[in-house]
Amino acid sequence: WLGVFIKVSKSTQKNDGWWQGEAEGLIEVTIKSEKKISTIHLPLRVRIIKPPNKSKRILWDQFHQLRYPGGYFPRDVLSNKNEPFDWHGDHLHTNFKEFFSFLINQGYFIETLSEPFT
């Protein structure tokens, strides 16, 4: 099992006329080991929209959502699937997947912080 976080971003200068549409491209991933080099191309297509109203935006701070209990030492035992701290990590798409789906279905837009806010 391998978890990978990929962030793709493109910033533009702020202007009054927002462009909406689709952007697409390829992400190239190269994995190197002592015996082999493998490269794959992952197609990516995203829909670009105008920023939603503030009342429909949520900023999710993944770094402060699931607190470790006092005296807990991470074990990284991935064979124990009942352990939320080791198996799922602390991300909206893992430990909070049902909540994430609920919010999306209610029309909210969620941005996850990729570094601590504080």
SEDOZA-842206 format. One record per atom (N, C-alpha, C): residue number from 0; residue in three letters; chain; atom name; x, y, z. Coordinates in nm, 4 decimals, decimal comma. Atoms other than C-alpha are relative to their C-alpha. Layout:
<nodes>
- n  res  chain  atom  c1  c2  c3
- NUM  ALA  A  CA  X  Y  Z
...
</nodes>
This chain:
<nodes>
- n  res  chain  atom  c1  c2  c3
- 0  TRP  A  N  0,0848  -0,1168  0,0000
- 0  TRP  A  CA  0,0000  0,0000  0,0000
- 0  TRP  A  C  0,0891  0,1228  0,0000
- 1  LEU  A  N  -0,0775  -0,1230  0,0108
- 1  LEU  A  CA  0,1292  0,3421  -0,0930
- 1  LEU  A  C  -0,0961  0,1166  -0,0135
- 2  GLY  A  N  0,0797  -0,1212  0,0112
- 2  GLY  A  CA  -0,0293  0,6803  -0,0359
- 2  GLY  A  C  0,0836  0,1103  -0,0617
- 3  VAL  A  N  -0,0723  -0,1067  0,0687
- 3  VAL  A  CA  0,0685  0,9701  -0,2580
- 3  VAL  A  C  -0,0867  0,1250  -0,0010
- 4  PHE  A  N  0,0685  -0,1287  0,0067
- 4  PHE  A  CA  -0,0277  1,3363  -0,2338
- 4  PHE  A  C  0,0575  0,0776  -0,1170
- 5  ILE  A  N  -0,0428  -0,0801  0,1149
- 5  ILE  A  CA  -0,0136  1,5313  -0,5572
- 5  ILE  A  C  -0,0789  0,1292  0,0014
- 6  LYS  A  N  0,0662  -0,1291  0,0065
- 6  LYS  A  CA  -0,0892  1,9000  -0,5691
- 6  LYS  A  C  0,0404  0,0679  -0,1299
- 7  VAL  A  N  -0,0234  -0,0734  0,1237
- 7  VAL  A  CA  -0,1244  2,0808  -0,8983
- 7  VAL  A  C  -0,0677  0,1346  0,0150
- 8  SER  A  N  0,0617  -0,1317  -0,0136
- 8  SER  A  CA  -0,1815  2,4535  -0,8903
- 8  SER  A  C  0,0507  0,0921  -0,1099
- 9  LYS  A  N  -0,0349  -0,1033  0,0976
- 9  LYS  A  CA  -0,1783  2,7416  -1,1285
- 9  LYS  A  C  -0,0618  0,1283  0,0497
- 10  SER  A  N  0,0534  -0,1270  -0,0476
- 10  SER  A  CA  -0,2141  3,0974  -1,0131
- 10  SER  A  C  -0,0019  0,0999  -0,1157
- 11  THR  A  N  0,0123  -0,1048  0,1009
- 11  THR  A  CA  -0,3230  3,3906  -1,2231
- 11  THR  A  C  -0,0167  0,1322  0,0717
- 12  GLN  A  N  0,0223  -0,1304  -0,0590
- 12  GLN  A  CA  -0,3422  3,7598  -1,1662
- 12  GLN  A  C  -0,1499  0,0207  0,0181
- 13  LYS  A  N  0,1412  -0,0252  -0,0277
- 13  LYS  A  CA  -0,6680  3,8676  -1,0107
- 13  LYS  A  C  -0,0550  0,1026  -0,0993
- 14  ASN  A  N  0,0658  -0,0949  0,0891
- 14  ASN  A  CA  -0,9044  4,0328  -1,2529
- 14  ASN  A  C  -0,1509  -0,0120  0,0171
- 15  ASP  A  N  0,1451  0,0003  -0,0147
- 15  ASP  A  CA  -1,2717  4,1110  -1,2806
- 15  ASP  A  C  -0,0678  -0,1044  -0,0876
- 16  GLY  A  N  0,0612  0,0969  0,0904
- 16  GLY  A  CA  -1,3414  3,8740  -1,5696
- 16  GLY  A  C  0,0540  -0,1393  0,0268
- 17  TRP  A  N  -0,0449  0,1353  -0,0310
- 17  TRP  A  CA  -1,3232  3,5137  -1,4516
- 17  TRP  A  C  -0,0225  -0,0898  -0,1190
- 18  TRP  A  N  0,0125  0,0977  0,1073
- 18  TRP  A  CA  -1,2591  3,2472  -1,7090
- 18  TRP  A  C  -0,0510  -0,1301  0,0588
- 19  GLN  A  N  0,0507  0,1298  -0,0410
- 19  GLN  A  CA  -1,4585  2,9278  -1,6732
- 19  GLN  A  C  0,0193  -0,0974  -0,1147
- 20  GLY  A  N  -0,0165  0,1013  0,1033
- 20  GLY  A  CA  -1,3965  2,6064  -1,8593
- 20  GLY  A  C  0,0739  -0,1203  0,0542
- 21  GLU  A  N  -0,0766  0,1179  -0,0396
- 21  GLU  A  CA  -1,1853  2,2923  -1,8542
- 21  GLU  A  C  0,1459  0,0174  -0,0390
- 22  ALA  A  N  -0,1431  0,0045  0,0301
- 22  ALA  A  CA  -0,8101  2,2518  -1,8397
- 22  ALA  A  C  0,0420  -0,1462  0,0062
- 23  GLU  A  N  -0,0440  0,1383  -0,0013
- 23  GLU  A  CA  -0,6359  1,9289  -1,9206
- 23  GLU  A  C  0,1467  -0,0096  -0,0351
- 24  GLY  A  N  -0,1406  0,0240  0,0267
- 24  GLY  A  CA  -0,2893  1,7847  -1,9410
- 24  GLY  A  C  0,0402  -0,1361  0,0524
- 25  LEU  A  N  -0,0541  0,1262  -0,0489
- 25  LEU  A  CA  -0,0665  1,5002  -1,8287
- 25  LEU  A  C  0,0938  0,0259  0,1160
- 26  ILE  A  N  -0,0976  -0,0009  -0,1083
- 26  ILE  A  CA  0,1202  1,4394  -1,5065
- 26  ILE  A  C  0,0903  -0,1199  -0,0223
- 27  GLU  A  N  -0,0957  0,1083  0,0213
- 27  GLU  A  CA  0,4347  1,2357  -1,5601
- 27  GLU  A  C  0,0618  -0,0386  0,1334
- 28  VAL  A  N  -0,0567  0,0519  -0,1242
- 28  VAL  A  CA  0,5477  1,0157  -1,2713
- 28  VAL  A  C  0,1080  -0,1010  -0,0366
- 29  THR  A  N  -0,1106  0,0928  0,0224
- 29  THR  A  CA  0,8860  0,8418  -1,2786
- 29  THR  A  C  0,0404  -0,0607  0,1331
- 30  ILE  A  N  -0,0393  0,0736  -0,1207
- 30  ILE  A  CA  0,9685  0,5754  -1,0214
- 30  ILE  A  C  0,1304  -0,0712  -0,0306
- 31  LYS  A  N  -0,1318  0,0583  0,0218
- 31  LYS  A  CA  1,3307  0,4722  -0,9904
- 31  LYS  A  C  0,0341  -0,0930  0,1154
- 32  SER  A  N  -0,0540  0,0913  -0,0999
- 32  SER  A  CA  1,4704  0,1716  -0,8075
- 32  SER  A  C  0,1389  -0,0413  -0,0471
- 33  GLU  A  N  -0,1345  0,0420  0,0397
- 33  GLU  A  CA  1,8086  0,0009  -0,8195
- 33  GLU  A  C  0,0000  -0,0770  -0,1316
- 34  LYS  A  N  0,0025  0,0869  0,1172
- 34  LYS  A  CA  1,6942  -0,2345  -1,0964
- 34  LYS  A  C  -0,0841  0,0529  -0,1154
- 35  LYS  A  N  0,0956  -0,0368  0,1038
- 35  LYS  A  CA  1,4265  -0,0481  -1,2892
- 35  LYS  A  C  -0,0419  0,1459  0,0114
- 36  ILE  A  N  0,0586  -0,1336  0,0054
- 36  ILE  A  CA  1,2952  0,2904  -1,3972
- 36  ILE  A  C  -0,1318  -0,0126  -0,0756
- 37  SER  A  N  0,1323  0,0061  0,0627
- 37  SER  A  CA  0,9236  0,3154  -1,4731
- 37  SER  A  C  -0,0592  0,1395  -0,0053
- 38  THR  A  N  0,0643  -0,1293  0,0174
- 38  THR  A  CA  0,7396  0,6170  -1,6082
- 38  THR  A  C  -0,1431  -0,0225  -0,0454
- 39  ILE  A  N  0,1395  0,0061  0,0427
- 39  ILE  A  CA  0,3650  0,6603  -1,6332
- 39  ILE  A  C  -0,0493  0,1425  -0,0238
- 40  HIS  A  N  0,0623  -0,1292  0,0275
- 40  HIS  A  CA  0,1542  0,9432  -1,7696
- 40  HIS  A  C  -0,1452  -0,0072  0,0467
- 41  LEU  A  N  0,1354  -0,0035  -0,0546
- 41  LEU  A  CA  -0,1618  1,0290  -1,5792
- 41  LEU  A  C  -0,0768  0,1150  -0,0637
- 42  PRO  A  N  0,0795  -0,1092  0,0572
- 42  PRO  A  CA  -0,4251  1,2225  -1,7731
- 42  PRO  A  C  -0,0746  0,0737  0,1106
- 43  LEU  A  N  0,0678  -0,0820  -0,0996
- 43  LEU  A  CA  -0,5767  1,5088  -1,5769
- 43  LEU  A  C  -0,0895  0,0997  -0,0718
- 44  ARG  A  N  0,0942  -0,0990  0,0532
- 44  ARG  A  CA  -0,8845  1,7152  -1,6583
- 44  ARG  A  C  -0,0746  0,0589  0,1192
- 45  VAL  A  N  0,0674  -0,0681  -0,1099
- 45  VAL  A  CA  -1,0246  1,9747  -1,4195
- 45  VAL  A  C  -0,0940  0,1065  -0,0544
- 46  ARG  A  N  0,0950  -0,1053  0,0347
- 46  ARG  A  CA  -1,3216  2,2057  -1,4363
- 46  ARG  A  C  0,0362  0,1236  0,0811
- 47  ILE  A  N  -0,0320  -0,1260  -0,0657
- 47  ILE  A  CA  -1,2433  2,5678  -1,3536
- 47  ILE  A  C  -0,1286  0,0811  0,0084
- 48  ILE  A  N  0,1243  -0,0746  -0,0225
- 48  ILE  A  CA  -1,5258  2,7686  -1,2004
- 48  ILE  A  C  0,0309  0,1336  0,0641
- 49  LYS  A  N  -0,0126  -0,1251  -0,0744
- 49  LYS  A  CA  -1,5805  3,1155  -1,0615
- 49  LYS  A  C  0,0034  -0,0338  0,1486
- 50  PRO  A  N  0,0016  0,0266  -0,1442
- 50  PRO  A  CA  -1,5115  3,1370  -0,6883
- 50  PRO  A  C  -0,1438  -0,0002  0,0509
- 51  PRO  A  N  0,1359  0,0047  -0,0539
- 51  PRO  A  CA  -1,8273  3,0309  -0,5041
- 51  PRO  A  C  -0,0209  0,1102  0,1040
- 52  ASN  A  N  0,0315  -0,0968  -0,1059
- 52  ASN  A  CA  -2,0056  3,2621  -0,2610
- 52  ASN  A  C  0,0681  -0,0422  0,1291
- 53  LYS  A  N  -0,0668  0,0302  -0,1272
- 53  LYS  A  CA  -1,8340  3,2865  0,0770
- 53  LYS  A  C  -0,0833  -0,0909  0,0888
- 54  SER  A  N  0,0869  0,0833  -0,0832
- 54  SER  A  CA  -2,1353  3,1216  0,2382
- 54  SER  A  C  0,0067  -0,1475  -0,0389
- 55  LYS  A  N  -0,0103  0,1387  0,0458
- 55  LYS  A  CA  -2,0586  2,8038  0,0380
- 55  LYS  A  C  0,1439  -0,0519  0,0001
- 56  ARG  A  N  -0,1407  0,0405  -0,0029
- 56  ARG  A  CA  -1,6795  2,7896  0,0977
- 56  ARG  A  C  0,0398  -0,0465  0,1391
- 57  ILE  A  N  -0,0526  0,0523  -0,1266
- 57  ILE  A  CA  -1,5107  2,5828  0,3677
- 57  ILE  A  C  0,1503  -0,0203  -0,0168
- 58  LEU  A  N  -0,1438  0,0229  -0,0028
- 58  LEU  A  CA  -1,1387  2,5900  0,4488
- 58  LEU  A  C  0,0270  -0,1050  0,1070
- 59  TRP  A  N  -0,0198  0,1138  -0,0894
- 59  TRP  A  CA  -1,0399  2,2562  0,6054
- 59  TRP  A  C  0,1463  -0,0062  0,0422
- 60  ASP  A  N  -0,1352  0,0070  -0,0552
- 60  ASP  A  CA  -0,7346  2,2557  0,8328
- 60  ASP  A  C  0,0256  -0,1440  0,0432
- 61  GLN  A  N  -0,0206  0,1419  -0,0286
- 61  GLN  A  CA  -0,6265  1,8909  0,8180
- 61  GLN  A  C  0,1004  -0,0235  0,1113
- 62  PHE  A  N  -0,1035  0,0179  -0,1010
- 62  PHE  A  CA  -0,3518  1,9504  1,0704
- 62  PHE  A  C  -0,0531  0,0090  0,1423
- 63  HIS  A  N  0,0541  -0,0141  -0,1352
- 63  HIS  A  CA  -0,5857  2,0094  1,3651
- 63  HIS  A  C  -0,1357  -0,0681  0,0147
- 64  GLN  A  N  0,1311  0,0631  -0,0055
- 64  GLN  A  CA  -0,8800  1,7761  1,3073
- 64  GLN  A  C  -0,0053  -0,1223  0,0910
- 65  LEU  A  N  0,0012  0,1245  -0,0761
- 65  LEU  A  CA  -0,7857  1,4478  1,4749
- 65  LEU  A  C  0,1176  0,0022  0,0970
- 66  ARG  A  N  -0,1065  -0,0105  -0,0999
- 66  ARG  A  CA  -0,5914  1,4783  1,7970
- 66  ARG  A  C  0,0402  -0,1387  0,0498
- 67  TYR  A  N  -0,0478  0,1228  -0,0603
- 67  TYR  A  CA  -0,3728  1,1989  1,9238
- 67  TYR  A  C  -0,0329  0,0031  0,1494
- 68  PRO  A  N  0,0242  0,0027  -0,1447
- 68  PRO  A  CA  -0,4755  1,0883  2,2731
- 68  PRO  A  C  0,1314  0,0115  0,0770
- 69  GLY  A  N  -0,1199  -0,0138  -0,0821
- 69  GLY  A  CA  -0,2330  1,1626  2,5551
- 69  GLY  A  C  0,0729  -0,1320  0,0148
- 70  GLY  A  N  -0,0801  0,1203  -0,0161
- 70  GLY  A  CA  0,0505  0,9126  2,5719
- 70  GLY  A  C  -0,0019  -0,0924  -0,1209
- 71  TYR  A  N  0,0069  0,0866  0,1194
- 71  TYR  A  CA  -0,0203  0,7758  2,2210
- 71  TYR  A  C  0,1287  0,0131  -0,0790
- 72  PHE  A  N  -0,1181  0,0022  0,0854
- 72  PHE  A  CA  0,2800  0,6727  2,0159
- 72  PHE  A  C  -0,0379  -0,0658  -0,1328
- 73  PRO  A  N  0,0328  0,0613  0,1292
- 73  PRO  A  CA  0,2213  0,6163  1,6418
- 73  PRO  A  C  0,0809  -0,1272  -0,0217
- 74  ARG  A  N  -0,0646  0,1299  0,0186
- 74  ARG  A  CA  0,2976  0,2547  1,5543
- 74  ARG  A  C  0,0233  -0,0327  -0,1462
- 75  ASP  A  N  -0,0119  0,0287  0,1431
- 75  ASP  A  CA  0,2613  0,2606  1,1745
- 75  ASP  A  C  -0,0211  -0,1486  -0,0299
- 76  VAL  A  N  0,0354  0,1391  0,0242
- 76  VAL  A  CA  0,1022  -0,0847  1,1844
- 76  VAL  A  C  -0,1180  0,0007  -0,0967
- 77  LEU  A  N  0,1048  -0,0130  0,1000
- 77  LEU  A  CA  -0,0926  -0,0754  0,8582
- 77  LEU  A  C  -0,0847  -0,1256  -0,0136
- 78  SER  A  N  0,0823  0,1205  0,0040
- 78  SER  A  CA  -0,2183  -0,4314  0,9037
- 78  SER  A  C  -0,1196  0,0116  0,0946
- 79  ASN  A  N  0,1118  -0,0236  -0,0923
- 79  ASN  A  CA  -0,4434  -0,3046  1,1874
- 79  ASN  A  C  -0,0885  0,1091  -0,0585
- 80  LYS  A  N  0,0853  -0,0959  0,0702
- 80  LYS  A  CA  -0,7240  -0,1404  0,9900
- 80  LYS  A  C  -0,1002  0,0688  0,0915
- 81  ASN  A  N  0,0916  -0,0636  -0,0948
- 81  ASN  A  CA  -0,9206  -0,0461  1,3019
- 81  ASN  A  C  0,0633  0,1197  0,0705
- 82  GLU  A  N  -0,0732  -0,1087  -0,0653
- 82  GLU  A  CA  -0,6611  0,2097  1,4076
- 82  GLU  A  C  -0,0046  0,1243  -0,0878
- 83  PRO  A  N  0,0155  -0,1153  0,0887
- 83  PRO  A  CA  -0,7623  0,5492  1,2662
- 83  PRO  A  C  0,1261  0,0844  -0,0149
- 84  PHE  A  N  -0,1181  -0,0861  0,0067
- 84  PHE  A  CA  -0,4318  0,7168  1,3443
- 84  PHE  A  C  0,1056  -0,0550  -0,0956
- 85  ASP  A  N  -0,1033  0,0586  0,0846
- 85  ASP  A  CA  -0,2073  0,4719  1,1597
- 85  ASP  A  C  -0,0496  -0,0288  -0,1406
- 86  TRP  A  N  0,0465  0,0447  0,1301
- 86  TRP  A  CA  -0,4256  0,3527  0,8750
- 86  TRP  A  C  -0,0512  0,1146  -0,0864
- 87  HIS  A  N  0,0671  -0,1004  0,0813
- 87  HIS  A  CA  -0,6298  0,6498  0,7624
- 87  HIS  A  C  0,0748  0,1320  -0,0117
- 88  GLY  A  N  -0,0603  -0,1329  0,0003
- 88  GLY  A  CA  -0,4060  0,9420  0,8390
- 88  GLY  A  C  -0,1031  0,1009  0,0484
- 89  ASP  A  N  0,0911  -0,1031  -0,0485
- 89  ASP  A  CA  -0,5755  1,2708  0,9149
- 89  ASP  A  C  -0,0365  0,0903  -0,1159
- 90  HIS  A  N  0,0350  -0,0755  0,1188
- 90  HIS  A  CA  -0,7282  1,3869  0,5909
- 90  HIS  A  C  -0,1490  -0,0093  -0,0251
- 91  LEU  A  N  0,1431  -0,0084  0,0281
- 91  LEU  A  CA  -1,0742  1,4875  0,4773
- 91  LEU  A  C  -0,0503  -0,1163  -0,0851
- 92  HIS  A  N  0,0430  0,1074  0,0890
- 92  HIS  A  CA  -1,0842  1,2123  0,2128
- 92  HIS  A  C  0,0132  -0,1378  0,0632
- 93  THR  A  N  -0,0166  0,1303  -0,0641
- 93  THR  A  CA  -0,9991  0,9337  0,4610
- 93  THR  A  C  -0,0870  -0,0075  0,1251
- 94  ASN  A  N  0,0759  0,0071  -0,1255
- 94  ASN  A  CA  -1,1160  0,9754  0,8217
- 94  ASN  A  C  -0,1351  0,0700  -0,0074
- 95  PHE  A  N  0,1215  -0,0807  0,0052
- 95  PHE  A  CA  -1,3856  1,2243  0,7247
- 95  PHE  A  C  -0,0717  -0,0122  -0,1340
- 96  LYS  A  N  0,0552  0,0176  0,1345
- 96  LYS  A  CA  -1,4972  1,0809  0,3886
- 96  LYS  A  C  -0,1515  0,0187  -0,0042
- 97  GLU  A  N  0,1461  -0,0141  -0,0012
- 97  GLU  A  CA  -1,8675  1,0550  0,4806
- 97  GLU  A  C  -0,0406  0,1467  0,0195
- 98  PHE  A  N  0,0289  -0,1412  -0,0249
- 98  PHE  A  CA  -1,8672  1,4121  0,6133
- 98  PHE  A  C  0,0315  0,0830  -0,1250
- 99  PHE  A  N  -0,0382  -0,0686  0,1233
- 99  PHE  A  CA  -1,6837  1,5340  0,3006
- 99  PHE  A  C  -0,1075  -0,0183  -0,1077
- 100  SER  A  N  0,1033  0,0279  0,1001
- 100  SER  A  CA  -1,9391  1,3647  0,0728
- 100  SER  A  C  -0,1290  0,0744  0,0324
- 101  PHE  A  N  0,1207  -0,0712  -0,0418
- 101  PHE  A  CA  -2,2253  1,5145  0,2739
- 101  PHE  A  C  0,0109  0,1485  -0,0364
- 102  LEU  A  N  -0,0174  -0,1423  0,0279
- 102  LEU  A  CA  -2,0842  1,8675  0,2413
- 102  LEU  A  C  -0,0042  0,0284  -0,1505
- 103  ILE  A  N  0,0012  -0,0178  0,1451
- 103  ILE  A  CA  -2,0240  1,8310  -0,1338
- 103  ILE  A  C  -0,1423  -0,0132  -0,0535
- 104  ASN  A  N  0,1385  0,0202  0,0453
- 104  ASN  A  CA  -2,3772  1,6982  -0,1832
- 104  ASN  A  C  -0,0922  0,1139  0,0425
- 105  GLN  A  N  0,0773  -0,1157  -0,0438
- 105  GLN  A  CA  -2,5088  2,0027  0,0053
- 105  GLN  A  C  0,0390  0,1270  -0,0761
- 106  GLY  A  N  -0,0383  -0,1133  0,0838
- 106  GLY  A  CA  -2,3356  2,2311  -0,2475
- 106  GLY  A  C  0,1159  0,0831  0,0524
- 107  TYR  A  N  -0,1148  -0,0728  -0,0530
- 107  TYR  A  CA  -2,0311  2,3352  -0,0437
- 107  TYR  A  C  0,1251  -0,0300  -0,0820
- 108  PHE  A  N  -0,1295  0,0142  0,0652
- 108  PHE  A  CA  -1,6833  2,3838  -0,1901
- 108  PHE  A  C  0,1046  -0,0002  0,1098
- 109  ILE  A  N  -0,0950  0,0185  -0,1093
- 109  ILE  A  CA  -1,3946  2,2659  0,0269
- 109  ILE  A  C  0,1415  0,0087  -0,0528
- 110  GLU  A  N  -0,1419  -0,0057  0,0301
- 110  GLU  A  CA  -1,0304  2,3614  0,0111
- 110  GLU  A  C  0,0754  -0,0511  0,1227
- 111  THR  A  N  -0,0751  0,0578  -0,1101
- 111  THR  A  CA  -0,7863  2,1609  0,2224
- 111  THR  A  C  0,1365  0,0690  0,0080
- 112  LEU  A  N  -0,1324  -0,0595  -0,0194
- 112  LEU  A  CA  -0,4832  2,3367  0,3681
- 112  LEU  A  C  0,1065  -0,1059  -0,0192
- 113  SER  A  N  -0,1082  0,0948  0,0200
- 113  SER  A  CA  -0,1615  2,1670  0,2608
- 113  SER  A  C  0,1180  0,0288  0,0927
- 114  GLU  A  N  -0,0999  -0,0291  -0,1026
- 114  GLU  A  CA  0,0406  2,3226  0,5425
- 114  GLU  A  C  -0,0732  0,0642  0,1170
- 115  PRO  A  N  0,0708  -0,0568  -0,1154
- 115  PRO  A  CA  -0,0455  2,4367  0,8958
- 115  PRO  A  C  -0,0338  0,1476  -0,0189
- 116  PHE  A  N  0,0478  -0,1379  0,0108
- 116  PHE  A  CA  -0,2453  2,7604  0,9084
- 116  PHE  A  C  0,0673  0,0891  0,1032
- 117  THR  A  N  -0,0543  -0,0796  -0,1106
- 117  THR  A  CA  -0,0891  2,8711  1,2369
- 117  THR  A  C  0,1486  0,0119  -0,0035
</nodes>
